[in-house]
């Protein structure tokens, strides 16, 4: 049976973790903002958020995924 530490280490091997780590390292000043935007997108939906923000649905999706990745990274890394 794997230890809890082995399990946590395995979580850091994924693409979502890597994406969150990269964004957090490259743009530490934007971490809170991208998380807040992702929360808003989750609450309002992609199309509604994109329309209100004057952006395309794809850009809103990328923002959502970045925010999710950053939250995932922060949760695993501590």
PDB file of N, CA, C and O in Angstrom:
ATOM      1  N   UNK A   1       0.842  -1.177   0.000  1.00  0.00           N
ATOM      2  CA  UNK A   1       0.000   0.000   0.000  1.00  0.00           C
ATOM      3  C   UNK A   1       0.894   1.248   0.000  1.00  0.00           C
ATOM      4  O   UNK A   1       1.869   1.320   0.748  1.00  0.00           O
ATOM      5  N   UNK A   2       0.561   2.201  -0.822  1.00  0.00           N
ATOM      6  CA  UNK A   2       1.344   3.428  -0.938  1.00  0.00           C
ATOM      7  C   UNK A   2       1.111   4.315   0.284  1.00  0.00           C
ATOM      8  O   UNK A   2       0.022   4.341   0.858  1.00  0.00           O
ATOM      9  N   UNK A   3       2.156   5.037   0.662  1.00  0.00           N
ATOM     10  CA  UNK A   3       2.038   5.949   1.791  1.00  0.00           C
ATOM     11  C   UNK A   3       1.338   7.235   1.341  1.00  0.00           C
ATOM     12  O   UNK A   3       1.264   7.511   0.143  1.00  0.00           O
ATOM     13  N   UNK A   4       0.826   8.021   2.291  1.00  0.00           N
ATOM     14  CA  UNK A   4       0.216   9.301   1.920  1.00  0.00           C
ATOM     15  C   UNK A   4       1.190  10.218   1.182  1.00  0.00           C
ATOM     16  O   UNK A   4       0.785  10.961   0.288  1.00  0.00           O
ATOM     17  N   UNK A   5       2.482  10.170   1.556  1.00  0.00           N
ATOM     18  CA  UNK A   5       3.475  10.996   0.862  1.00  0.00           C
ATOM     19  C   UNK A   5       3.643  10.558  -0.588  1.00  0.00           C
ATOM     20  O   UNK A   5       3.797  11.396  -1.477  1.00  0.00           O
ATOM     21  N   UNK A   6       3.615   9.246  -0.833  1.00  0.00           N
ATOM     22  CA  UNK A   6       3.702   8.743  -2.203  1.00  0.00           C
ATOM     23  C   UNK A   6       2.507   9.217  -3.024  1.00  0.00           C
ATOM     24  O   UNK A   6       2.646   9.592  -4.188  1.00  0.00           O
ATOM     25  N   UNK A   7       1.351   9.195  -2.409  1.00  0.00           N
ATOM     26  CA  UNK A   7       0.148   9.649  -3.103  1.00  0.00           C
ATOM     27  C   UNK A   7       0.260  11.130  -3.457  1.00  0.00           C
ATOM     28  O   UNK A   7      -0.028  11.515  -4.590  1.00  0.00           O
ATOM     29  N   UNK A   8       0.673  11.962  -2.504  1.00  0.00           N
ATOM     30  CA  UNK A   8       0.812  13.394  -2.775  1.00  0.00           C
ATOM     31  C   UNK A   8       1.854  13.658  -3.849  1.00  0.00           C
ATOM     32  O   UNK A   8       1.662  14.532  -4.693  1.00  0.00           O
ATOM     33  N   UNK A   9       2.944  12.920  -3.829  1.00  0.00           N
ATOM     34  CA  UNK A   9       3.964  13.074  -4.872  1.00  0.00           C
ATOM     35  C   UNK A   9       3.393  12.714  -6.240  1.00  0.00           C
ATOM     36  O   UNK A   9       3.738  13.344  -7.240  1.00  0.00           O
ATOM     37  N   UNK A  10       2.535  11.719  -6.292  1.00  0.00           N
ATOM     38  CA  UNK A  10       1.952  11.321  -7.573  1.00  0.00           C
ATOM     39  C   UNK A  10       1.051  12.414  -8.137  1.00  0.00           C
ATOM     40  O   UNK A  10       0.923  12.546  -9.355  1.00  0.00           O
ATOM     41  N   UNK A  11       0.433  13.192  -7.269  1.00  0.00           N
ATOM     42  CA  UNK A  11      -0.422  14.291  -7.729  1.00  0.00           C
ATOM     43  C   UNK A  11       0.381  15.375  -8.432  1.00  0.00           C
ATOM     44  O   UNK A  11      -0.140  16.087  -9.290  1.00  0.00           O
ATOM     45  N   UNK A  12       1.648  15.497  -8.066  1.00  0.00           N
ATOM     46  CA  UNK A  12       2.503  16.527  -8.649  1.00  0.00           C
ATOM     47  C   UNK A  12       3.047  16.126 -10.015  1.00  0.00           C
ATOM     48  O   UNK A  12       3.755  16.909 -10.648  1.00  0.00           O
ATOM     49  N   UNK A  13       2.732  14.929 -10.474  1.00  0.00           N
ATOM     50  CA  UNK A  13       3.237  14.462 -11.770  1.00  0.00           C
ATOM     51  C   UNK A  13       2.335  14.847 -12.940  1.00  0.00           C
ATOM     52  O   UNK A  13       2.700  14.609 -14.092  1.00  0.00           O
ATOM     53  N   UNK A  14       1.189  15.423 -12.682  1.00  0.00           N
ATOM     54  CA  UNK A  14       0.221  15.665 -13.745  1.00  0.00           C
ATOM     55  C   UNK A  14       0.405  16.976 -14.473  1.00  0.00           C
ATOM     56  O   UNK A  14       1.127  17.865 -14.023  1.00  0.00           O
ATOM     57  N   UNK A  15      -0.258  17.076 -15.598  1.00  0.00           N
ATOM     58  CA  UNK A  15      -0.214  18.270 -16.445  1.00  0.00           C
ATOM     59  C   UNK A  15      -0.850  19.460 -15.761  1.00  0.00           C
ATOM     60  O   UNK A  15      -0.337  20.576 -15.849  1.00  0.00           O
ATOM     61  N   UNK A  16      -1.966  19.235 -15.077  1.00  0.00           N
ATOM     62  CA  UNK A  16      -2.656  20.328 -14.403  1.00  0.00           C
ATOM     63  C   UNK A  16      -1.749  20.950 -13.335  1.00  0.00           C
ATOM     64  O   UNK A  16      -1.687  22.172 -13.202  1.00  0.00           O
ATOM     65  N   UNK A  17      -1.058  20.113 -12.587  1.00  0.00           N
ATOM     66  CA  UNK A  17      -0.119  20.594 -11.574  1.00  0.00           C
ATOM     67  C   UNK A  17       1.002  21.402 -12.225  1.00  0.00           C
ATOM     68  O   UNK A  17       1.346  22.486 -11.754  1.00  0.00           O
ATOM     69  N   UNK A  18       1.564  20.875 -13.299  1.00  0.00           N
ATOM     70  CA  UNK A  18       2.658  21.563 -13.995  1.00  0.00           C
ATOM     71  C   UNK A  18       2.212  22.908 -14.536  1.00  0.00           C
ATOM     72  O   UNK A  18       2.947  23.892 -14.455  1.00  0.00           O
ATOM     73  N   UNK A  19       1.012  22.948 -15.086  1.00  0.00           N
ATOM     74  CA  UNK A  19       0.477  24.191 -15.622  1.00  0.00           C
ATOM     75  C   UNK A  19       0.293  25.217 -14.503  1.00  0.00           C
ATOM     76  O   UNK A  19       0.637  26.387 -14.668  1.00  0.00           O
ATOM     77  N   UNK A  20      -0.243  24.783 -13.376  1.00  0.00           N
ATOM     78  CA  UNK A  20      -0.428  25.682 -12.239  1.00  0.00           C
ATOM     79  C   UNK A  20       0.883  26.164 -11.667  1.00  0.00           C
ATOM     80  O   UNK A  20       1.018  27.333 -11.306  1.00  0.00           O
ATOM     81  N   UNK A  21       1.857  25.266 -11.581  1.00  0.00           N
ATOM     82  CA  UNK A  21       3.172  25.640 -11.063  1.00  0.00           C
ATOM     83  C   UNK A  21       3.839  26.662 -11.979  1.00  0.00           C
ATOM     84  O   UNK A  21       4.413  27.642 -11.506  1.00  0.00           O
ATOM     85  N   UNK A  22       3.763  26.434 -13.280  1.00  0.00           N
ATOM     86  CA  UNK A  22       4.381  27.344 -14.241  1.00  0.00           C
ATOM     87  C   UNK A  22       3.743  28.728 -14.146  1.00  0.00           C
ATOM     88  O   UNK A  22       4.446  29.735 -14.066  1.00  0.00           O
ATOM     89  N   UNK A  23       2.423  28.775 -14.156  1.00  0.00           N
ATOM     90  CA  UNK A  23       1.746  30.070 -14.091  1.00  0.00           C
ATOM     91  C   UNK A  23       2.093  30.788 -12.788  1.00  0.00           C
ATOM     92  O   UNK A  23       2.376  31.986 -12.794  1.00  0.00           O
ATOM     93  N   UNK A  24       2.073  30.060 -11.678  1.00  0.00           N
ATOM     94  CA  UNK A  24       2.368  30.660 -10.375  1.00  0.00           C
ATOM     95  C   UNK A  24       3.793  31.195 -10.306  1.00  0.00           C
ATOM     96  O   UNK A  24       4.039  32.245  -9.712  1.00  0.00           O
ATOM     97  N   UNK A  25       4.726  30.474 -10.912  1.00  0.00           N
ATOM     98  CA  UNK A  25       6.121  30.927 -10.924  1.00  0.00           C
ATOM     99  C   UNK A  25       6.338  32.125 -11.842  1.00  0.00           C
ATOM    100  O   UNK A  25       7.085  33.044 -11.508  1.00  0.00           O
ATOM    101  N   UNK A  26       5.685  32.108 -12.993  1.00  0.00           N
ATOM    102  CA  UNK A  26       5.889  33.162 -13.986  1.00  0.00           C
ATOM    103  C   UNK A  26       5.080  34.423 -13.701  1.00  0.00           C
ATOM    104  O   UNK A  26       5.489  35.524 -14.071  1.00  0.00           O
ATOM    105  N   UNK A  27       3.932  34.264 -13.043  1.00  0.00           N
ATOM    106  CA  UNK A  27       3.026  35.400 -12.828  1.00  0.00           C
ATOM    107  C   UNK A  27       2.485  35.417 -11.398  1.00  0.00           C
ATOM    108  O   UNK A  27       1.270  35.382 -11.204  1.00  0.00           O
ATOM    109  N   UNK A  28       3.358  35.468 -10.403  1.00  0.00           N
ATOM    110  CA  UNK A  28       2.877  35.410  -9.013  1.00  0.00           C
ATOM    111  C   UNK A  28       1.915  36.545  -8.663  1.00  0.00           C
ATOM    112  O   UNK A  28       1.058  36.391  -7.792  1.00  0.00           O
ATOM    113  N   UNK A  29       2.057  37.674  -9.335  1.00  0.00           N
ATOM    114  CA  UNK A  29       1.182  38.811  -9.070  1.00  0.00           C
ATOM    115  C   UNK A  29      -0.223  38.627  -9.647  1.00  0.00           C
ATOM    116  O   UNK A  29      -1.131  39.384  -9.304  1.00  0.00           O
ATOM    117  N   UNK A  30      -0.413  37.640 -10.513  1.00  0.00           N
ATOM    118  CA  UNK A  30      -1.727  37.415 -11.132  1.00  0.00           C
ATOM    119  C   UNK A  30      -2.469  36.198 -10.576  1.00  0.00           C
ATOM    120  O   UNK A  30      -3.585  35.905 -11.003  1.00  0.00           O
ATOM    121  N   UNK A  31      -1.859  35.498  -9.636  1.00  0.00           N
ATOM    122  CA  UNK A  31      -2.455  34.259  -9.119  1.00  0.00           C
ATOM    123  C   UNK A  31      -3.845  34.513  -8.542  1.00  0.00           C
ATOM    124  O   UNK A  31      -4.796  33.827  -8.914  1.00  0.00           O
ATOM    125  N   UNK A  32      -3.978  35.475  -7.651  1.00  0.00           N
ATOM    126  CA  UNK A  32      -5.276  35.739  -7.030  1.00  0.00           C
ATOM    127  C   UNK A  32      -6.309  36.184  -8.062  1.00  0.00           C
ATOM    128  O   UNK A  32      -7.479  35.812  -7.978  1.00  0.00           O
ATOM    129  N   UNK A  33      -5.871  36.977  -9.029  1.00  0.00           N
ATOM    130  CA  UNK A  33      -6.784  37.468 -10.060  1.00  0.00           C
ATOM    131  C   UNK A  33      -7.308  36.332 -10.936  1.00  0.00           C
ATOM    132  O   UNK A  33      -8.503  36.279 -11.227  1.00  0.00           O
ATOM    133  N   UNK A  34      -6.430  35.426 -11.357  1.00  0.00           N
ATOM    134  CA  UNK A  34      -6.880  34.345 -12.235  1.00  0.00           C
ATOM    135  C   UNK A  34      -7.782  33.374 -11.473  1.00  0.00           C
ATOM    136  O   UNK A  34      -8.696  32.794 -12.057  1.00  0.00           O
ATOM    137  N   UNK A  35      -7.536  33.196 -10.193  1.00  0.00           N
ATOM    138  CA  UNK A  35      -8.417  32.348  -9.393  1.00  0.00           C
ATOM    139  C   UNK A  35      -9.793  33.005  -9.261  1.00  0.00           C
ATOM    140  O   UNK A  35     -10.816  32.330  -9.376  1.00  0.00           O
ATOM    141  N   UNK A  36      -9.819  34.301  -9.024  1.00  0.00           N
ATOM    142  CA  UNK A  36     -11.094  35.021  -8.916  1.00  0.00           C
ATOM    143  C   UNK A  36     -11.858  34.969 -10.236  1.00  0.00           C
ATOM    144  O   UNK A  36     -13.078  34.802 -10.235  1.00  0.00           O
ATOM    145  N   UNK A  37     -11.160  35.110 -11.356  1.00  0.00           N
ATOM    146  CA  UNK A  37     -11.821  35.029 -12.652  1.00  0.00           C
ATOM    147  C   UNK A  37     -12.378  33.623 -12.886  1.00  0.00           C
ATOM    148  O   UNK A  37     -13.490  33.471 -13.390  1.00  0.00           O
ATOM    149  N   UNK A  38     -11.617  32.613 -12.526  1.00  0.00           N
ATOM    150  CA  UNK A  38     -12.090  31.235 -12.690  1.00  0.00           C
ATOM    151  C   UNK A  38     -13.334  30.995 -11.843  1.00  0.00           C
ATOM    152  O   UNK A  38     -14.271  30.335 -12.292  1.00  0.00           O
ATOM    153  N   UNK A  39     -13.351  31.523 -10.628  1.00  0.00           N
ATOM    154  CA  UNK A  39     -14.538  31.400  -9.774  1.00  0.00           C
ATOM    155  C   UNK A  39     -15.746  32.050 -10.436  1.00  0.00           C
ATOM    156  O   UNK A  39     -16.838  31.482 -10.435  1.00  0.00           O
ATOM    157  N   UNK A  40     -15.551  33.238 -11.000  1.00  0.00           N
ATOM    158  CA  UNK A  40     -16.643  33.941 -11.670  1.00  0.00           C
ATOM    159  C   UNK A  40     -17.141  33.164 -12.883  1.00  0.00           C
ATOM    160  O   UNK A  40     -18.344  33.106 -13.135  1.00  0.00           O
ATOM    161  N   UNK A  41     -16.230  32.576 -13.623  1.00  0.00           N
ATOM    162  CA  UNK A  41     -16.617  31.781 -14.798  1.00  0.00           C
ATOM    163  C   UNK A  41     -17.418  30.564 -14.358  1.00  0.00           C
ATOM    164  O   UNK A  41     -18.422  30.225 -14.984  1.00  0.00           O
ATOM    165  N   UNK A  42     -16.987  29.905 -13.287  1.00  0.00           N
ATOM    166  CA  UNK A  42     -17.724  28.754 -12.769  1.00  0.00           C
ATOM    167  C   UNK A  42     -19.145  29.149 -12.369  1.00  0.00           C
ATOM    168  O   UNK A  42     -20.095  28.417 -12.648  1.00  0.00           O
ATOM    169  N   UNK A  43     -19.290  30.287 -11.726  1.00  0.00           N
ATOM    170  CA  UNK A  43     -20.595  30.742 -11.253  1.00  0.00           C
ATOM    171  C   UNK A  43     -21.516  31.154 -12.395  1.00  0.00           C
ATOM    172  O   UNK A  43     -22.712  30.868 -12.368  1.00  0.00           O
ATOM    173  N   UNK A  44     -20.959  31.824 -13.394  1.00  0.00           N
ATOM    174  CA  UNK A  44     -21.787  32.404 -14.449  1.00  0.00           C
ATOM    175  C   UNK A  44     -21.841  31.583 -15.717  1.00  0.00           C
ATOM    176  O   UNK A  44     -22.750  31.760 -16.528  1.00  0.00           O
ATOM    177  N   UNK A  45     -20.895  30.699 -15.905  1.00  0.00           N
ATOM    178  CA  UNK A  45     -20.835  29.917 -17.131  1.00  0.00           C
ATOM    179  C   UNK A  45     -19.928  30.578 -18.151  1.00  0.00           C
ATOM    180  O   UNK A  45     -19.731  31.793 -18.141  1.00  0.00           O
ATOM    181  N   UNK A  46     -19.378  29.752 -19.033  1.00  0.00           N
ATOM    182  CA  UNK A  46     -18.397  30.244 -20.012  1.00  0.00           C
ATOM    183  C   UNK A  46     -18.959  31.330 -20.926  1.00  0.00           C
ATOM    184  O   UNK A  46     -18.393  32.417 -21.042  1.00  0.00           O
ATOM    185  N   UNK A  47     -20.065  31.023 -21.561  1.00  0.00           N
ATOM    186  CA  UNK A  47     -20.604  31.973 -22.551  1.00  0.00           C
ATOM    187  C   UNK A  47     -21.022  33.285 -21.896  1.00  0.00           C
ATOM    188  O   UNK A  47     -20.714  34.360 -22.409  1.00  0.00           O
ATOM    189  N   UNK A  48     -21.717  33.205 -20.774  1.00  0.00           N
ATOM    190  CA  UNK A  48     -22.173  34.411 -20.098  1.00  0.00           C
ATOM    191  C   UNK A  48     -20.994  35.265 -19.645  1.00  0.00           C
ATOM    192  O   UNK A  48     -20.994  36.480 -19.840  1.00  0.00           O
ATOM    193  N   UNK A  49     -19.989  34.632 -19.041  1.00  0.00           N
ATOM    194  CA  UNK A  49     -18.810  35.370 -18.601  1.00  0.00           C
ATOM    195  C   UNK A  49     -18.088  35.990 -19.791  1.00  0.00           C
ATOM    196  O   UNK A  49     -17.714  37.162 -19.755  1.00  0.00           O
ATOM    197  N   UNK A  50     -17.897  35.214 -20.831  1.00  0.00           N
ATOM    198  CA  UNK A  50     -17.186  35.714 -22.008  1.00  0.00           C
ATOM    199  C   UNK A  50     -17.909  36.908 -22.618  1.00  0.00           C
ATOM    200  O   UNK A  50     -17.278  37.906 -22.966  1.00  0.00           O
ATOM    201  N   UNK A  51     -19.225  36.812 -22.750  1.00  0.00           N
ATOM    202  CA  UNK A  51     -19.992  37.919 -23.317  1.00  0.00           C
ATOM    203  C   UNK A  51     -19.861  39.174 -22.467  1.00  0.00           C
ATOM    204  O   UNK A  51     -19.635  40.263 -22.995  1.00  0.00           O
ATOM    205  N   UNK A  52     -20.001  39.027 -21.149  1.00  0.00           N
ATOM    206  CA  UNK A  52     -19.919  40.186 -20.256  1.00  0.00           C
ATOM    207  C   UNK A  52     -18.517  40.787 -20.216  1.00  0.00           C
ATOM    208  O   UNK A  52     -18.367  41.998 -20.056  1.00  0.00           O
ATOM    209  N   UNK A  53     -17.486  39.946 -20.360  1.00  0.00           N
ATOM    210  CA  UNK A  53     -16.102  40.421 -20.298  1.00  0.00           C
ATOM    211  C   UNK A  53     -15.577  40.872 -21.653  1.00  0.00           C
ATOM    212  O   UNK A  53     -14.464  41.390 -21.745  1.00  0.00           O
ATOM    213  N   UNK A  54     -16.368  40.682 -22.703  1.00  0.00           N
ATOM    214  CA  UNK A  54     -15.930  41.083 -24.034  1.00  0.00           C
ATOM    215  C   UNK A  54     -14.808  40.218 -24.578  1.00  0.00           C
ATOM    216  O   UNK A  54     -13.917  40.705 -25.273  1.00  0.00           O
ATOM    217  N   UNK A  55     -14.857  38.926 -24.255  1.00  0.00           N
ATOM    218  CA  UNK A  55     -13.828  38.003 -24.740  1.00  0.00           C
ATOM    219  C   UNK A  55     -14.497  36.816 -25.407  1.00  0.00           C
ATOM    220  O   UNK A  55     -15.699  36.598 -25.256  1.00  0.00           O
ATOM    221  N   UNK A  56     -13.714  36.059 -26.138  1.00  0.00           N
ATOM    222  CA  UNK A  56     -14.227  34.858 -26.766  1.00  0.00           C
ATOM    223  C   UNK A  56     -14.388  33.736 -25.748  1.00  0.00           C
ATOM    224  O   UNK A  56     -13.772  33.750 -24.682  1.00  0.00           O
ATOM    225  N   UNK A  57     -15.222  32.771 -26.095  1.00  0.00           N
ATOM    226  CA  UNK A  57     -15.466  31.631 -25.223  1.00  0.00           C
ATOM    227  C   UNK A  57     -14.168  30.844 -24.999  1.00  0.00           C
ATOM    228  O   UNK A  57     -13.929  30.348 -23.898  1.00  0.00           O
ATOM    229  N   UNK A  58     -13.343  30.731 -26.025  1.00  0.00           N
ATOM    230  CA  UNK A  58     -12.079  30.006 -25.879  1.00  0.00           C
ATOM    231  C   UNK A  58     -11.154  30.690 -24.872  1.00  0.00           C
ATOM    232  O   UNK A  58     -10.502  30.020 -24.072  1.00  0.00           O
ATOM    233  N   UNK A  59     -11.097  31.998 -24.910  1.00  0.00           N
ATOM    234  CA  UNK A  59     -10.265  32.743 -23.959  1.00  0.00           C
ATOM    235  C   UNK A  59     -10.798  32.566 -22.534  1.00  0.00           C
ATOM    236  O   UNK A  59     -10.021  32.420 -21.590  1.00  0.00           O
ATOM    237  N   UNK A  60     -12.114  32.582 -22.386  1.00  0.00           N
ATOM    238  CA  UNK A  60     -12.714  32.357 -21.068  1.00  0.00           C
ATOM    239  C   UNK A  60     -12.400  30.947 -20.577  1.00  0.00           C
ATOM    240  O   UNK A  60     -12.124  30.744 -19.395  1.00  0.00           O
ATOM    241  N   UNK A  61     -12.442  29.978 -21.483  1.00  0.00           N
ATOM    242  CA  UNK A  61     -12.109  28.596 -21.115  1.00  0.00           C
ATOM    243  C   UNK A  61     -10.653  28.481 -20.668  1.00  0.00           C
ATOM    244  O   UNK A  61     -10.357  27.808 -19.681  1.00  0.00           O
ATOM    245  N   UNK A  62      -9.755  29.128 -21.385  1.00  0.00           N
ATOM    246  CA  UNK A  62      -8.337  29.109 -21.011  1.00  0.00           C
ATOM    247  C   UNK A  62      -8.126  29.745 -19.639  1.00  0.00           C
ATOM    248  O   UNK A  62      -7.320  29.263 -18.845  1.00  0.00           O
ATOM    249  N   UNK A  63      -8.844  30.817 -19.367  1.00  0.00           N
ATOM    250  CA  UNK A  63      -8.758  31.461 -18.060  1.00  0.00           C
ATOM    251  C   UNK A  63      -9.276  30.530 -16.973  1.00  0.00           C
ATOM    252  O   UNK A  63      -8.673  30.413 -15.906  1.00  0.00           O
ATOM    253  N   UNK A  64     -10.396  29.868 -17.249  1.00  0.00           N
ATOM    254  CA  UNK A  64     -10.960  28.908 -16.307  1.00  0.00           C
ATOM    255  C   UNK A  64      -9.967  27.795 -16.011  1.00  0.00           C
ATOM    256  O   UNK A  64      -9.732  27.467 -14.848  1.00  0.00           O
ATOM    257  N   UNK A  65      -9.389  27.218 -17.043  1.00  0.00           N
ATOM    258  CA  UNK A  65      -8.449  26.111 -16.856  1.00  0.00           C
ATOM    259  C   UNK A  65      -7.190  26.564 -16.121  1.00  0.00           C
ATOM    260  O   UNK A  65      -6.655  25.822 -15.297  1.00  0.00           O
ATOM    261  N   UNK A  66      -6.717  27.764 -16.409  1.00  0.00           N
ATOM    262  CA  UNK A  66      -5.547  28.288 -15.701  1.00  0.00           C
ATOM    263  C   UNK A  66      -5.866  28.464 -14.222  1.00  0.00           C
ATOM    264  O   UNK A  66      -5.068  28.096 -13.361  1.00  0.00           O
ATOM    265  N   UNK A  67      -7.022  29.023 -13.933  1.00  0.00           N
ATOM    266  CA  UNK A  67      -7.424  29.189 -12.541  1.00  0.00           C
ATOM    267  C   UNK A  67      -7.554  27.864 -11.820  1.00  0.00           C
ATOM    268  O   UNK A  67      -7.131  27.738 -10.671  1.00  0.00           O
ATOM    269  N   UNK A  68      -8.132  26.876 -12.480  1.00  0.00           N
ATOM    270  CA  UNK A  68      -8.241  25.546 -11.880  1.00  0.00           C
ATOM    271  C   UNK A  68      -6.866  24.942 -11.638  1.00  0.00           C
ATOM    272  O   UNK A  68      -6.621  24.335 -10.596  1.00  0.00           O
ATOM    273  N   UNK A  69      -5.972  25.111 -12.604  1.00  0.00           N
ATOM    274  CA  UNK A  69      -4.619  24.571 -12.473  1.00  0.00           C
ATOM    275  C   UNK A  69      -3.879  25.221 -11.313  1.00  0.00           C
ATOM    276  O   UNK A  69      -3.178  24.540 -10.564  1.00  0.00           O
ATOM    277  N   UNK A  70      -4.027  26.528 -11.160  1.00  0.00           N
ATOM    278  CA  UNK A  70      -3.359  27.233 -10.075  1.00  0.00           C
ATOM    279  C   UNK A  70      -3.918  26.796  -8.732  1.00  0.00           C
ATOM    280  O   UNK A  70      -3.161  26.592  -7.783  1.00  0.00           O
ATOM    281  N   UNK A  71      -5.239  26.650  -8.641  1.00  0.00           N
ATOM    282  CA  UNK A  71      -5.826  26.163  -7.379  1.00  0.00           C
ATOM    283  C   UNK A  71      -5.352  24.763  -7.066  1.00  0.00           C
ATOM    284  O   UNK A  71      -5.045  24.458  -5.914  1.00  0.00           O
ATOM    285  N   UNK A  72      -5.286  23.905  -8.070  1.00  0.00           N
ATOM    286  CA  UNK A  72      -4.807  22.534  -7.879  1.00  0.00           C
ATOM    287  C   UNK A  72      -3.370  22.542  -7.395  1.00  0.00           C
ATOM    288  O   UNK A  72      -3.029  21.839  -6.443  1.00  0.00           O
ATOM    289  N   UNK A  73      -2.533  23.323  -8.036  1.00  0.00           N
ATOM    290  CA  UNK A  73      -1.124  23.431  -7.645  1.00  0.00           C
ATOM    291  C   UNK A  73      -1.006  23.889  -6.193  1.00  0.00           C
ATOM    292  O   UNK A  73      -0.255  23.305  -5.412  1.00  0.00           O
ATOM    293  N   UNK A  74      -1.747  24.932  -5.838  1.00  0.00           N
ATOM    294  CA  UNK A  74      -1.684  25.457  -4.474  1.00  0.00           C
ATOM    295  C   UNK A  74      -2.166  24.422  -3.457  1.00  0.00           C
ATOM    296  O   UNK A  74      -1.618  24.328  -2.359  1.00  0.00           O
ATOM    297  N   UNK A  75      -3.183  23.653  -3.819  1.00  0.00           N
ATOM    298  CA  UNK A  75      -3.710  22.645  -2.898  1.00  0.00           C
ATOM    299  C   UNK A  75      -2.705  21.516  -2.663  1.00  0.00           C
ATOM    300  O   UNK A  75      -2.560  21.030  -1.542  1.00  0.00           O
ATOM    301  N   UNK A  76      -2.024  21.110  -3.713  1.00  0.00           N
ATOM    302  CA  UNK A  76      -1.060  20.014  -3.588  1.00  0.00           C
ATOM    303  C   UNK A  76       0.255  20.489  -2.977  1.00  0.00           C
ATOM    304  O   UNK A  76       0.822  19.818  -2.115  1.00  0.00           O
ATOM    305  N   UNK A  77       0.733  21.636  -3.420  1.00  0.00           N
ATOM    306  CA  UNK A  77       2.025  22.145  -2.958  1.00  0.00           C
ATOM    307  C   UNK A  77       1.956  22.752  -1.557  1.00  0.00           C
ATOM    308  O   UNK A  77       2.957  22.823  -0.844  1.00  0.00           O
ATOM    309  N   UNK A  78       0.773  23.182  -1.187  1.00  0.00           N
ATOM    310  CA  UNK A  78       0.600  23.757   0.152  1.00  0.00           C
ATOM    311  C   UNK A  78       0.851  25.200   0.264  1.00  0.00           C
ATOM    312  O   UNK A  78       0.729  25.766   1.350  1.00  0.00           O
TER     313      UNK A  78
END
